[in-house]
Amino acid sequence: MKYLYATLFGLCLITTQAFSQETSFSKPTIDIGVVVTDLEASLKFYTEVIGFSRAGSFTAAPDVANGAGLSDVSEGIVIEKLKLGEGAGATTLKLMQFGEPKKPDQTYINSTAGISYLTVFVTDTKAALARAAEHGVKPLAKGPVDLGGGKVFLSVIKDPDGNFIEFVGP
């Protein structure tokens, strides 16, 4: 199976068979886990505003999550899985909610160390922003901003917890 990945800096074509033989990774994508303060609001945002589809859920037992060093909970952690795309190359976003987690400073992407934003590559920036506007979500600052040549634009919105989401596309 072949996958074509496009970035602002070029194209990369890989096959999953070659990928697994040349690296120690079993797949060429990563899953992203996001702790949210309101699971229902975040599910609505990521499905209706961004366009992820629900892909099921699972519960991580406390002995597993705690034993791995991920948490210090006494109950199982319900994790909602969302997919962006289809097949083995789809992005998986895992949303979970715990009591009152401490929020990082999300004033700007350089306000706090760590993963600061998600980039979603879209086929139509205006359509993505229109869908967001239908749900009361507006782009930050000027958005969309021309990334050069009038063909690719960047717009930034925030999810219900203030996390940055970039739309990149024509």
N, C-alpha and C positions, 0 to 999 in steps of 0.2 A: 504494500500500500504506500503510495507517495503523497507527500504533503508539500504545499508551496507556502512558504512564509514570506510575507512582504514586510519590510521595515522602511523607515525613512532613509536608511543607508544602503539598501540593496535587497536582493532576493536570495533566498536559500531554499534549495530543493533537497529533501531528505527522504529516505525510505525508512520505515520502522524497523525492518530487518537489519539494515546497515547501521541504523542508530543504536540498536541494542547490542550489536556486535562490537561497535567501536567505543562505546561508553559503558559505564556501570549503571545506567538508568534504564528502567523498563519501559518508559514512554517519554515522548518528547514534549510533554506539557506538564504544568504544575497545577495542583489544586490550591485554592486560596481560601483560608479560613478567616472569617470576620466575626468578631464579637460585637453584637448590636445591643442597643438599649430597649428597642421595641421590635420584636421579631415580626409581628404582623405588618407594621408600617414598612419595615425593610423588605419583606417579601413582596409587598405591593410595589414599592419603588423599583426593585431590581427586575420584577417581571413586567410591570406596566410601563414604567418610564424607560428603562434600559432595554428590555426585550429578552431577558433570560427566560427559560422555561423551567418549571419545577421538575425535578428528577428524583423525587423521593426523599425519604428521611431515614435516619437511623439514630439509635441511642448508644452513646459511649458509656459503658459502665464506669462508676466512680473508681473502682480498683484499677481499671485500665488507664483512664485519664490521669488519675493521681499517680499511679505507678510509673507512668511515662514522664512525669514531671510537668504535665500540661495544666493541671488544675489542683485545687484543694477542696473539692466539692464532696458532699455527702450523698447526693442523688445523681442519677444518670443525666447525661447531657444530651438533649435532643438537638440533632444537627440536621438542618434543612439543606438539601443539595439542589443547586440550580445549575443549568447548563447554558452556555452560549455557543450555539452551533450544534453540529451533529457528529457522530463518530468519534474515533480515537483522538482526533485533534481538537475536540471541543474543550473550552475552558470550563472548569468546575469551580463554582463559588459555594462555600459551605458557610451558612449563617447559623449562629447560636447565640442564645441570650442567657446571661447570668444576672442575678440581683442588680447591683449598682456598680458596674465596672468604672474605673477611673478613665476619663476621657483624655486623650492627648491634646495638645494645643494644635488645632488645625486651622489657625489663622492663614498660614501660607504653607507650601510644601516644605519649606526649610525651617519651620517652627519647632519641629520635633524630629528626632532621629527615628529611623525605622521606615517601614513601607508607608509611603505617603499618598499614593494615588493609584488608580486603575486606569488603563487606557483601553478604550473600546473603539475599534476601527469600524466605521460606518460607511455605507454606500451613499448616503445623502445626509449631510450635516443639517440642512434646513429641516428635513423630515424628523430627524432625531430631536432637534430642539423644539419643533412643534409638538411632538409627542410629550416631551418633558413639560412644556407650557400648559398642555391640557391637564396636567396634574399639579399645576402651581409651582413648577420648578423652573427657575430662570438661570441663564448663564451668568457667570461671574464677570465682572469688569466689562471689557469690550465685546468679548466673544460674539461671533467667531473671528479668529485672528488668522490672517493669511500666513502660511508657513513658507511661502515663496512661490512665485509664478502664477498665483491665482488659481491653483488646481487643488491644493490640499489646505484644509483649514483646521484650526484647533479651537474647540469650545470647552469650557470647564463648568461643571455643575457640582453640587454637593448632595450626598445621600442624607437620609434623616438624621444621621449621627455627625454630619459635617465632614465626612470623608470625601476627598476630591475624586471626581470621575471625569476623565478627558474623553471627548468625542473627537476623533481624527478622521477626516475624509473630505471628499469633494463637496 
